[in-house]
């Protein structure tokens, strides 16, 4: 198992330096608030990181999992900050 495996391209993170390795990405996720970490996107990203660290999955999937979780988080932040916007229901998110 190697958490020091590098990504082919670093993953830009909203705070701090980009994640260069699986360990960097895992460290970023560990710092997230628990309710956010429990979200579907982050749980999937964590599983992809573990699979890559244990040589059961490709690094590309681990990177894609992190990027997708970051994008989903940024999307929710943008929607919540929009003037006059109403929070989307979970049902609306599922239908997307």
Secondary structure, 3 states (H helix, E strand, C coil): CCCCCEEEEEECCCCCCCEEEHHHHHHHHHCCCHHHHCCHHHHHHHHHHHHHHCCCCCHHHHHHHHHHHHHHHHHHHHHHHCCCCCCCCHHHHHHC
